[in-house]
Amino acid sequence: MMRKSSPSIKAKGNDSPLIETRKLNKSYVNDDVVTPVLHDVDLMIERGEFVAIMGPSGSGKSTLMHILGFLDTHSSGSYLFQGEAAGAMDDDALARIRATRVSFVFQAFNLLPRTTVLENVTLPLLYHPTIPVSERRERALRAIELVGLTDRKDYLTSQLSGGQKQRVAIARALVTEPDVIFADEPTGNLDSASGIAVMDALQTLHERGHTIILVTHERTTAEHAERIIHIKDGRIDSDTKGFKRVVANAVRSLK
Amino acid sequence: MLLSDTLITAYRGVTANVSRALLTMLGIIIGVGSVVLMSAIGASMQGVILGQISSLGAKSMVIFPGQMEGGPNSVGAGHDSLTFDDVEALRKLRTIENVAPVIFVTGTSSYGNSESSPQVFGVTEDFFLNQTISATEGRLLDASDVEGGKAVAVLAPDAKEKLFGSVDPLGKRLKIGSLHYTVVGVSKALGSQFFQNADDRIYVPFTVARTVSGQKFVNYITMLATENFDIAFDDVKSLLRQRHSIENPEDDPKDDDFIVRSSAQANDILGSVSLGLTLFITTIAAISLLVGGIGIMNIMLVSVTERTREIGLRKAIGARPKDILFQFLIESVLLTVIGGMIGMAFGIGIAFLAAVGISGLLSTYHFAVSMPSILASLLMAAITGLVFGISPARRASRLHPIDALRYE
């Protein structure tokens, strides 16, 4: 599928890694008290990967994802997205990246209340700078179809189950055809059956070529990914590939 | 984000909670409503007063006997300060013309079984010129009627209606007091003058009225200024003071035993009344829009806080700060403009009902609206929305996406 972005960025993006961080640091400052969260994170993620970032709460995994997803800014080091330095971007440039290149699936769904499934999925297209109004409906319907909710497209989000809500959120995340979809504990608020359905949906997206970065503290959820990065105390503790390594890693982390 | 998308988003934000939106708008509704109502009443009253002035004639002047202090009720009947000699003296002044004295005749009027008590004016032919009265049927009184002391009468339309109904009054004989008069004409409708119905009148020749009433004085005198009102005024005042032996170097009207009025003065009074009314309305508008605006700002701040997560989400999916700014700003302006329109509808509706009620008492009162006031108050409402919406909207646009998303 064609991605709509300016040719220069795309050309640069083709030979640069999707995501590359070097000595990425993040600390929060609160009343002169500096709380370091991330230390010298070096990370490279290529287009088409399905990466799980794991770690206990407070490890910095969510902060890392927010920085990678342009929701938060890093304190020092560098973050290159398709070769572009995130630190140099102003508010409008950040907004444009959020609108066109990245998208999010949140633990708490964050759907708009009192609006239908179709309207929620259409929402990101309102902020997309290049997708024309005439294509909105068709794109939204295609995204809804992909998560299997076509028969519920006119339901209000309050009429859906948790698993269905999260699939709406996934449809909303993929409607702009972003370069990468970030999922922050997408199964955290769901029962296991719904969680499996949501992970299957993400799996499908990955198989269709989408880059997916998942943050979770659940081993079973992380197992869907082909690469698992463990974060501990703000540092990358391990970066493993393949199912066996996943199991071995999980066993080790349980010790 | 396209403007149309921003508008739709803002509209949905307003309509998401209709009862709260209405309560929020209440200040604006009352503010704009009262301005529209007051200005409509003002426009109607202006019509009434303008009608009176034009019925008095553009250059017309009137002298009443009596003093300023007693108010309008002490004017006219009962005061004997204006004599026939005064009238003759006034006729010699060059700065005024058409000096037309009026004497009131008392007594019930009747025709057949119909009885009524219209005002009966003993007038000269000049009176009709001064007041721009014309005949709709028959003729007006002329010089020969007055000089010959003929028992003829001209009916104003309401008096004709009450006494004759659908009967053609021309040539019929009407009784006023103990004397019979032949009806020679019907005059055109005037509406009201000084809040009295000027159409429930009968005009008879001045000479007849003088004889019938036995009065040695006149009830009032109308005339026209030949050129300049101010000079005519001074001439009339100094002549009458001299004749009545009044020392009045201060030109204090309280010391005089007569009152001079002109349509120019009435115009001035109207001008100052409408200026006062405009200031009054502007004050109401300013206060109520200020109060309404504070209400709007309050609710918009609450709304921004309540919808922090929504703002966070919109930012996470690509909303620019200015998209959020415009969304909330337009929401605030929509609240005030919709409120303004509701207020306008209420104001016009109440003004219309009031006009229906008042026109029964004051026939020249017609429903009127002041378009400039309506447009100005709607514009002010929109500006109120902008001014009081800017702070909450800026707050929303500056929210950090991740903080907003985490907001509980």
Interface residues (C-beta under 8 A of the other chain):
Chain A: H66 G69 L71 D72 D91 D92 A95 R96 R98 A99 T100 S103 F104 F106 N110 L112 R114 T115 L123 P124 L126 Y127 H128 V133 R172 T176
Chain B: M1 L2 D5 T9 R12 A16 R309 E310 G312 L313 R314 K315 A316 I317 G318 A319 R320 P321 D323 H400 P401 I402 L405
